[in-house]
Amino acid sequence: MIELDQLILRTQRLPDEVAVREVNDFFRSLPEATARALAESRPEQVGPLEGAPPQLRYRANHLILVAAQQRLHALVESRQATPEQRRRLVTLTEMLKPISTRLDVDADGNRIEVPEPRQFLLVDPEGQGRMIEVQGDLERAENVAVLVPGMNNDLERVRSQSVRAKELREQANPRKTATVVWLGYHAPIGLTAGRSTESSRAAAPQLCRFQAGLDVVKAPYSKSTLIGNSYGAQVVGRAMMAGVRADRVILTGSPGVDPSIHSAAQLTPPGTLLFVARTRGDYVSYAEQHGPDPAGFADVFRFETDNESVSITGHMSYFEKNSESMINIGRIIRGDLDAVTRAANTTPEQESRVLGVSWAGPLRTLAHSDAAAPISKVFDGLATLRTISTTPSRSQALDGARQRRDGSTTARTPEGPAR
């Protein structure tokens, strides 16, 4: 359709809010059958198009997944697939597995079970891979939470973030909440890439346009929360510097946003509330690789992470069940802001003191020294060896491809830490 081509070309040059509104108006002006036919005949264009109705994008991205899965399956069966392609086949097959079934009535009046596929607003099955997944009813939810993962998240390892989004939705109120995993960027893989801001700088405008598109498809009364964890906090922070629109923002385990940012006032767009967290012993926050940790800003709301039941430490525990951190994140998502508990205003030096000596200061010095780069490369080399050793066999890839036909268990490969 020439009109769609012209629309996409024109809106690429428009401001985010104008572009997504024009896209939404275009699709809403079409008869329902015409719009669906367009999504099915042009999935590569409709699938990633911000502002297009979610149901059309879900359908388009499902078709993109099916086509990619079939291509890889053919390569595996012909023994032409690389190890990376075999791994990707297992991943795509898992992504195509329905999350549930619903009862419906067929044309003859018989009750039938209809599979409910996963809901993707973006699927890029090539290379490192990208995806944006929705859980819940995006168009009717009272609260929408967008989770931006950090480093070491590619298409193979992002499944842990989908589990996290499910738990966030349950914590906030599943009847009124939709959650989104936004891996709409190429997250840095390994410590060497994580020391750079290249990925976050490229991601920030993409996240800004996504949030603008979210505004035109979610309910008018819905409130949005952006959650950036680890390097994802760097992405969200840079999007905030670019004026991203969100009602509430949560940054956990932040490596810093920018050396020039020293206060919430410098960072937060008008109308946005900022909440941050840092646990005791969080080496990523202590290192301040990309600038001062927002948890140390004098004008920020730093929320508590520990309670009587669960005491958490380190960098990987912000979303632990029953922790005060997870409970507070749920409160923020659903807008129960008066109930959010505030953390004590402790410093990294106080939090990292062992036998009277603090290790936060030396860590920060090391992170900014000439030694940081070679140390990062050593860790990345060890991680690469581990990845090679866990590549699935040809039989595992074929088993994964058969899953959609016979319902058997998907072959899995061990995951490295993802943030």
Phi, psi and omega per residue, in radians:
M1 nan 2.124 -3.085
I2 -1.096 -0.641 -3.115
E3 -1.047 -0.677 3.135
L4 -1.161 -0.773 3.105
D5 -1.016 -0.781 -3.134
Q6 -1.151 -0.685 3.125
L7 -1.072 -0.844 -3.111
I8 -1.086 -0.763 -3.131
L9 -1.117 -0.752 -3.095
R10 -1.199 -0.763 -3.039
T11 -1.275 -0.313 3.086
Q12 -1.056 -0.465 -3.068
R13 -1.746 -0.026 -3.083
L14 -1.617 2.717 2.993
P15 -0.993 2.642 -3.015
D16 -0.923 -0.905 -3.049
E17 -1.093 -0.649 3.131
V18 -1.243 -0.762 -3.078
A19 -1.102 -0.842 -3.071
V20 -1.210 -0.568 3.084
R21 -1.158 -0.713 3.136
E22 -1.148 -0.709 3.087
V23 -1.089 -0.803 -3.117
N24 -1.096 -0.752 3.131
D25 -1.094 -0.664 3.134
F26 -1.054 -0.863 -3.102
F27 -1.228 -0.635 3.139
R28 -1.179 -0.393 3.128
S29 -1.389 -0.236 -3.108
L30 -1.512 2.579 2.948
P31 -1.004 2.577 -3.063
E32 -0.966 -0.752 -3.121
A33 -1.151 -0.636 3.129
T34 -1.182 -0.747 3.134
A35 -1.099 -0.751 3.127
R36 -1.147 -0.711 3.113
A37 -1.085 -0.633 3.114
L38 -1.152 -0.738 3.101
A39 -1.099 -0.627 -3.096
E40 -1.396 -0.487 -3.138
S41 -1.595 -0.365 -3.127
R42 -2.282 0.925 -3.045
P43 -1.064 -0.608 -3.104
E44 -1.124 -0.440 3.141
Q45 -1.644 -0.698 -3.102
V46 -1.342 -0.646 -3.049
G47 -0.923 -0.852 -3.093
P48 -1.640 0.141 -2.941
L49 -1.430 1.873 -3.129
E50 -1.136 2.321 -3.106
G51 1.774 -0.342 3.080
A52 -1.240 2.584 -3.130
P53 -0.979 2.384 -3.076
P54 -0.961 -0.731 -3.089
Q55 -1.062 -0.628 3.094
L56 -1.203 -0.686 3.130
R57 -1.209 -0.657 3.074
Y58 -1.008 -0.809 -3.114
R59 -1.136 -0.775 -3.125
A60 -1.095 -0.765 -3.114
N61 -1.254 -0.510 3.016
H62 -1.078 -0.756 3.125
L63 -1.155 -0.634 3.075
I64 -1.087 -0.745 3.109
L65 -1.085 -0.807 -3.126
V66 -1.051 -0.806 -3.123
A67 -1.089 -0.754 3.138
A68 -1.154 -0.703 3.126
Q69 -1.106 -0.715 -3.136
Q70 -1.177 -0.675 3.105
R71 -1.084 -0.799 -3.118
L72 -1.207 -0.646 3.115
H73 -1.061 -0.712 3.118
A74 -1.117 -0.674 3.118
L75 -1.157 -0.697 3.129
V76 -1.141 -0.795 -3.116
E77 -1.127 -0.536 3.121
S78 -1.548 0.078 3.120
R79 1.088 0.533 3.117
Q80 -1.865 -0.059 -3.046
A81 -1.333 2.463 3.023
T82 -1.385 2.900 3.058
P83 -0.990 -0.682 3.126
E84 -1.136 -0.672 3.117
Q85 -1.189 -0.594 3.077
R86 -1.157 -0.728 3.085
R87 -1.087 -0.746 -3.111
R88 -1.147 -0.604 3.105
L89 -1.076 -0.757 3.095
V90 -1.057 -0.748 -3.129
T91 -1.106 -0.854 -3.103
L92 -1.135 -0.627 3.107
T93 -1.115 -0.700 3.087
E94 -1.138 -0.694 3.129
M95 -1.137 -0.447 3.140
L96 -1.493 -0.172 -3.131
K97 -1.218 2.209 3.123
P98 -1.027 2.534 3.135
I99 -1.484 -0.352 -3.124
S100 -2.932 -3.133 3.027
T101 -2.267 2.721 3.071
R102 -2.267 2.676 3.117
L103 -1.454 2.425 3.111
D104 -2.543 3.132 3.130
V105 -2.148 2.259 -3.134
D106 -1.457 -3.050 -3.060
A107 -1.106 -0.406 -3.135
D108 -1.655 0.095 3.127
G109 1.480 0.177 3.133
N110 -1.509 2.442 3.075
R111 -1.331 2.251 -3.100
I112 -2.317 2.753 3.043
E113 -1.668 2.210 -3.134
V114 -1.930 2.187 3.135
P115 -1.186 2.468 3.084
E116 -1.826 1.846 -3.141
P117 -1.254 2.834 3.029
R118 -1.162 2.735 -3.004
Q119 -1.922 1.911 -3.114
F120 -2.011 2.266 3.025
L121 -1.608 -0.174 3.086
L122 -2.752 2.359 2.963
V123 -2.420 2.074 3.029
D124 -2.119 1.724 -3.020
P125 -1.464 0.047 -3.059
E126 -1.656 2.614 3.056
G127 1.025 -2.334 3.129
Q128 -1.092 -0.563 3.092
G129 1.530 2.629 3.053
R130 -2.477 2.734 3.044
M131 -2.843 2.640 3.003
I132 -2.226 2.059 -3.071
E133 -2.059 2.423 3.135
V134 -1.936 2.367 2.986
Q135 -2.102 2.156 -3.089
G136 1.809 -3.059 -3.090
D137 -1.654 1.694 -3.036
L138 -1.090 -0.573 -3.036
E139 -1.467 -0.239 -3.100
R140 -2.132 -0.172 -3.085
A141 -1.091 2.513 3.069
E142 -1.344 -0.466 3.133
N143 -2.377 2.356 3.114
V144 -2.145 2.156 3.118
A145 -1.950 2.235 -3.129
V146 -1.932 2.017 -3.107
L147 -1.704 2.136 3.113
V148 -1.853 1.865 -3.117
P149 -1.238 2.894 -3.136
G150 -1.791 -2.616 -3.033
M151 -1.165 2.837 3.136
N152 1.164 0.495 3.045
N153 -2.037 1.814 2.944
D154 -1.965 -2.990 -3.050
L155 -1.134 -0.492 3.132
E156 -1.292 -0.634 -2.994
R157 -1.750 -0.052 -3.042
V158 -1.360 -0.130 -3.132
R159 -1.014 -0.544 3.127
S160 -1.139 -0.517 3.102
Q161 -1.267 -0.563 3.070
S162 -1.139 -0.684 3.063
V163 -1.116 -0.733 3.121
R164 -1.081 -0.724 3.133
A165 -1.122 -0.650 3.094
K166 -1.099 -0.761 -3.140
E167 -1.203 -0.613 3.063
L168 -1.100 -0.731 3.132
R169 -1.106 -0.733 3.120
E170 -1.141 -0.669 -3.131
Q171 -1.182 -0.685 -3.060
A172 -1.360 -0.632 -3.096
N173 2.364 1.694 -3.017
P174 -1.113 -0.446 -3.130
R175 -1.272 -0.419 -3.040
K176 -2.045 0.080 -2.989
T177 -2.196 2.449 2.914
A178 -2.060 2.472 3.098
T179 -2.097 2.640 -3.099
V180 -2.295 2.279 2.930
V181 -1.649 2.002 -3.095
W182 -1.796 1.517 2.945
L183 -1.788 1.024 -3.125
G184 -1.537 0.221 3.140
Y185 -2.401 2.885 3.059
H186 -1.501 1.723 3.141
A187 -1.136 2.593 3.100
P188 -1.136 2.387 3.107
I189 -1.889 1.935 -3.139
G190 1.719 2.805 -3.073
L191 -1.157 -0.609 -3.123
T192 -1.077 -0.839 3.112
A193 -1.168 -0.592 -3.123
G194 -1.189 -0.324 3.106
R195 -1.355 -0.197 -3.125
S196 -1.737 2.673 3.041
T197 -1.700 0.163 -3.083
E198 -1.027 -0.804 -3.112
S199 -1.133 -0.747 -3.096
S200 -1.215 -0.629 3.112
R201 -1.142 -0.655 3.094
A202 -1.258 -0.567 -3.065
A203 -1.346 -0.574 -3.007
A204 -0.944 -0.874 3.128
P205 -1.155 -0.529 3.093
Q206 -1.176 -0.691 3.114
L207 -1.201 -0.650 3.094
C208 -1.059 -0.770 -3.137
R209 -1.209 -0.645 3.096
F210 -1.046 -0.816 -3.129
Q211 -1.108 -0.639 3.078
A212 -1.122 -0.727 3.092
G213 -1.135 -0.633 3.094
L214 -1.070 -0.674 -3.114
D215 -1.071 -0.541 -3.088
V216 -1.573 -0.199 -3.138
V217 -1.906 -0.389 3.107
K218 -1.402 2.909 -3.135
A219 -1.099 2.559 -3.126
P220 -1.027 -0.513 -3.118
Y221 -1.509 -0.107 -3.044
S222 -1.289 2.480 3.073
K223 -1.862 2.459 -3.105
S224 -1.946 2.488 3.089
T225 -2.201 2.209 3.049
L226 -1.714 2.256 -3.133
I227 -2.108 2.034 3.089
G228 -1.947 2.109 -3.126
N229 -1.977 2.314 3.108
S230 0.998 -2.187 3.113
Y231 -1.089 -0.430 3.042
G232 -1.082 -0.507 3.048
A233 -1.175 -0.586 3.044
Q234 -1.122 -0.736 3.104
V235 -1.095 -0.874 -3.128
V236 -1.105 -0.695 3.120
G237 -1.055 -0.759 3.131
R238 -1.211 -0.581 3.045
A239 -1.146 -0.643 3.066
M240 -1.104 -0.709 3.092
M241 -1.080 -0.495 3.121
A242 -1.543 0.001 3.066
G243 1.592 0.456 -3.138
V244 -0.955 2.561 -3.117
R245 -1.731 2.100 3.061
A246 -2.768 2.591 3.121
D247 -1.310 -0.674 -3.111
R248 -2.430 2.553 3.105
V249 -2.262 2.367 3.079
I250 -2.120 2.227 3.054
L251 -2.068 2.171 3.129
T252 -2.180 2.404 3.100
G253 0.986 0.783 -3.018
S254 -1.310 2.384 3.012
P255 -1.484 0.165 -3.052
G256 1.737 2.736 -3.110
V257 -1.796 -0.888 -3.126
D258 -2.847 2.529 3.140
P259 -1.017 -0.381 -3.100
S260 -1.497 -0.157 -3.062
I261 -1.686 2.055 -3.107
H262 -2.205 0.086 -3.131
S263 -2.690 2.738 3.066
A264 -1.112 -0.589 -3.127
A265 -1.072 -0.600 3.113
Q266 -1.244 -0.446 -2.935
L267 -1.763 -0.616 -2.901
T268 -1.526 2.155 3.077
P269 -1.143 2.724 3.104
P270 -0.976 2.373 3.107
G271 1.495 0.004 -3.128
T272 -1.886 2.340 3.073
L273 -1.725 2.319 -3.085
L274 -1.918 2.255 3.071
F275 -2.209 2.440 -3.114
V276 -2.345 2.795 3.079
A277 -2.516 2.531 2.991
R278 -2.492 2.166 3.100
T279 -1.500 2.855 3.014
R280 -1.103 2.309 3.072
G281 1.438 0.260 3.120
D282 -1.383 1.750 -3.051
Y283 -1.169 -0.493 3.123
V284 -1.187 -0.811 3.105
S285 -1.144 -0.712 -3.123
Y286 -1.108 -0.620 -3.071
A287 -1.200 -0.491 3.138
E288 0.843 0.882 -3.076
Q289 -1.045 -0.598 -3.041
H290 -2.001 0.170 3.134
G291 2.437 3.083 -3.133
P292 -1.011 2.431 3.104
D293 -1.191 2.169 3.141
P294 -0.999 -0.399 3.123
A295 -1.121 -0.287 3.115
G296 -1.663 -0.005 -3.129
F297 -1.209 2.434 -3.092
A298 -1.212 -0.444 -3.040
D299 -1.865 0.396 -3.091
V300 -1.863 2.709 3.013
F301 -1.623 1.851 3.093
R302 -1.679 2.056 -3.068
F303 -1.629 2.716 -3.078
E304 -1.234 2.526 3.116
T305 -1.940 -0.308 -3.077
D306 -1.933 2.643 2.945
N307 -2.459 -3.035 -3.080
E308 -1.147 -0.467 -3.088
S309 -1.506 -0.693 -3.026
V310 -2.337 2.176 3.037
S311 -2.019 2.119 -3.047
I312 -1.981 2.646 3.106
T313 -2.460 2.863 3.064
G314 1.454 -2.913 -2.982
H315 -1.712 -0.270 -2.932
M316 -1.859 0.275 -2.918
S317 -2.067 0.165 -3.044
Y318 -1.124 -0.392 -3.075
F319 -1.948 0.407 3.133
E320 -1.221 2.350 -3.110
K321 -1.015 2.456 3.089
N322 1.199 0.019 3.052
S323 -1.313 2.725 3.099
E324 -1.127 -0.512 3.080
S325 -1.047 -0.908 -3.129
M326 -1.145 -0.691 3.119
I327 -1.100 -0.750 3.126
N328 -1.155 -0.679 3.100
I329 -1.077 -0.720 3.073
G330 -1.077 -0.721 3.104
R331 -1.074 -0.739 -3.119
I332 -1.152 -0.769 -3.124
I333 -1.033 -0.776 -3.082
R334 -1.510 0.023 3.052
G335 1.469 0.266 3.102
D336 -1.517 1.111 -2.924
L337 -1.264 -0.521 3.133
D338 -1.167 -0.367 -3.108
A339 -1.538 -0.170 -3.113
V340 -1.170 2.236 -3.107
T341 -1.556 2.446 -3.066
R342 -1.652 2.421 3.126
A343 -1.461 2.770 3.044
A344 -1.171 2.647 -3.086
N345 -1.524 1.140 -3.132
T346 -1.550 2.758 3.136
T347 -1.757 2.818 3.055
P348 -0.981 -0.632 -3.132
E349 -1.145 -0.686 3.095
Q350 -1.195 -0.675 -3.064
E351 -1.304 -0.395 -3.040
S352 -1.917 0.273 -3.081
R353 -1.344 2.180 3.095
V354 -2.227 2.119 -3.118
L355 0.929 0.695 3.073
G356 1.440 0.009 -3.106
V357 -2.114 2.294 3.120
S358 -1.620 2.401 3.105
W359 -1.793 -0.053 -3.115
A360 -1.172 -0.760 -3.134
G361 -1.080 -0.897 3.086
P362 -1.031 -0.635 3.107
L363 -1.097 -0.754 3.139
R364 -1.099 -0.718 3.115
T365 -1.099 -0.765 3.129
L366 -1.100 -0.721 -3.094
A367 -1.074 -0.469 -3.107
H368 -1.848 0.200 -3.120
S369 -1.670 2.999 3.111
D370 -1.159 -0.354 -3.109
A371 -1.326 -0.295 -3.040
A372 -1.106 -0.708 -3.078
A373 -1.116 -0.908 3.127
P374 -1.118 -0.608 3.095
I375 -1.101 -0.728 3.117
S376 -1.076 -0.713 -3.123
K377 -1.146 -0.627 3.098
V378 -1.104 -0.820 3.117
F379 -1.075 -0.725 -3.136
D380 -1.130 -0.643 3.103
G381 -1.113 -0.733 3.105
L382 -1.134 -0.687 3.125
A383 -1.140 -0.635 3.119
T384 -1.126 -0.738 3.107
L385 -1.062 -0.677 3.134
R386 -1.165 -0.682 3.134
T387 -1.130 -0.759 3.134
I388 -1.054 -0.670 -3.087
S389 -1.240 -0.259 -3.094
T390 -1.923 0.256 3.107
T391 -1.130 2.313 -3.101
P392 -1.207 2.627 3.095
S393 -1.332 2.994 3.101
R394 -1.078 -0.668 -3.135
S395 -1.165 -0.641 3.086
Q396 -1.104 -0.742 3.141
A397 -1.116 -0.717 3.121
L398 -1.184 -0.655 3.076
D399 -1.065 -0.707 3.117
G400 -1.108 -0.702 3.140
A401 -1.152 -0.545 -3.138
R402 -1.341 -0.250 -3.048
Q403 -0.980 -0.716 -3.106
R404 -1.135 -0.433 -3.108
R405 -1.523 -0.674 -3.005
D406 -2.063 -0.036 3.074
G407 1.335 0.234 -3.130
S408 -1.275 2.921 -3.071
T409 -1.238 2.390 3.120
T410 -1.252 2.355 3.034
A411 -1.188 2.419 -3.110
R412 -2.149 2.652 3.011
T413 -1.961 2.539 3.139
P414 -1.015 2.553 -3.104
E415 -1.840 2.518 2.958
G416 -1.464 3.017 3.126
P417 -1.079 2.315 3.065
A418 -2.197 2.501 -3.016
R419 -1.966 nan nan
